[in-house]
């Protein structure tokens, strides 16, 4: 393995470890919201499924974005999946 490839591999592992730590910082409810986001549910569907208001879902998503350092549902879902993947 070349040094450049080794650096990329190590960087990937560090990224996964960081994502895992950020995912660990999520509350159980935030994890529930993200699971439903990953299934493609919209805010209204998530709210109905969890028995909360749409405003509550938006509030949770905002905190998720802040904790994961992302700006969209797609980024949050990808980082959540990446963080979970390093646990398995």
N, C-alpha and C positions, 0 to 999 in steps of 0.2 A: 504494500500500500504506500502510495506516495505521501509526502508530508501534507500536501494540499488536500488530498482526499481525507487524510486522518483529521485535519482541522475541521473539515466540513462535517464529518461524522461526529466528532466531539461537540461541535456547535449544535448539531441536531439534538443530541442527548441533553445538552444544557437547556435548549429551548423546551424540550419535553418536561424536564424537571421543573423549570420555571412555571410552565403552564399547569403542571400538576399542583404546585404550591398555590397558585392563584385559584384553581378549582377547589382546593381544600378550604379556602377562605370563604366560599359561598355558603349561604344558609341552606337548610333543607328545602325551603320554599323556592329559593332562587334556582336550586337544582331541578326542582319540579317544573318550574317555568321553562328552563332551558331544555329539558327533555321534550316538552311539548313543542317548543320552537323547532327542535331538531326533527320532529315529526311533521313539520310544516303547518302547524296550527297558527292561526292569527290571534290577535289579542282578545277578540270577542270570544272565540272558541276556548282559549285558555282560561279566560275569566269564568265562563260557564262551567267548564270541567272542574276548576278548583273552588268554585263557589265564592268568588270574589268579584269586585268590580273591574271594569276595563282600566280605570285609573290606577287601581292597585297593581295590575299587571304591568302597566307602563312604569310605575314607580319601581317595581322589582327589576324590570329590564334596565332602567337607568342605573341602578346600583350594580347590576351585573356588568354593564359596560364599564363602569368606573373600576370595579375590582379586577376585571380581566384586561383592562386597558385597550378596549376596542371601541368601534364607533357604529357597528351595525349588528343586526341579528345574525347575519351570515358569519361575520368574524367571531361573534360570541359562540356560535354553534361549533365552528371549526376549532376554536381554542378549547372549548369544553371537551370535545371529542379527543383532541390531542392530549389534554390533561388526564382524561380517563384512560387513554391508551397506554400511558406510561405506568399506570398502576397495575395493569394486567400482565 
